[in-house]
């Protein structure tokens, strides 16, 4: 039996540890912070939306992401909500909806009645929409906490804080440190994502809703307790820090345009994180002096970490899975 060290307890590190443990290996996970799921993983939307992502992403994102919902269901039973994704646009922006449809697959067109049947809170607000029935979503924070518990139950050991664990001779080290690898892995850059949480009992959504806009597209992901995660900013900078005033105003204005109930909602949290990405925004496995890195997950962490973790385990253990595809 081999023993591996996983650096980082975000979504990539947890997925990597889980895959190795499922294949009978021993795993230590080190995280410099004091809990799992910090950084960009903590602020993620948790949309398992491979079809929607192909509007701007490479085809490989669709291929690798199709199995993500099933993977999360197996790893953390009950974590996945399979209600699809709804994509809408204001009447003046219907051309954007048509372009979105042309660039994606796996959707059906809905009229006003179809929208109202799926999301009664949006009745009468939009003339047309795209429904991606096979897509899903999860709550990233709960899912990562659940996955950490599964990892512990399988014998994985999590070490928090700056001190490394007592070090045996590890078979390999898997670098899942995300933005911390920028500057050490060639070609990685930082893309800043910003989000906020709103709370209102005046609105109910059963699935993620994406609203297209030429300048300020947003996605709204429902959570429990009348809360909604609002996001969409992608700022090409490696600078970390709190959400900017401009982004906060843009997200609030766009949320209000989706539904006026957001105008009276309570802002309960804002946040920002740096997401590492390569020039083509496609994640990949990168060889390092000590092993492998899962790098460049960009905005696809929960969607693509399962596939990349499976590839990593197969490569390190010397197996050859014909069903697995490579992203690089």
Secondary structure, DSSP 8 states (H G I E B T S, - for coil): --EEEEE--SHHHHHHHHHHHHTT-EEEEEESSSSSS-GGGGG---EE-HHHHTTTS-HHHHHHHTTHHHHHHHHSTT-EE---EEEEE-GGGHHHHHHHHHH--S-EEE-HHHHHHH-GGGTTT-S-EEEETT-EEE-HHHHHHHHHHHHHHTT-EEEESSS-------SEEEE--GGGGBTTBTT-EEEEEEEEEEE-SS---SSEEEEE-SS--EEEEE-STTEEEEE---B-----SS--HHHHHHHHHHHHHH-GGGGG-EEEEEEEEEEEE-TT---EEEEETTEEEEE--TT-HHHHHHHHHHHHHHHHHT---TT-----
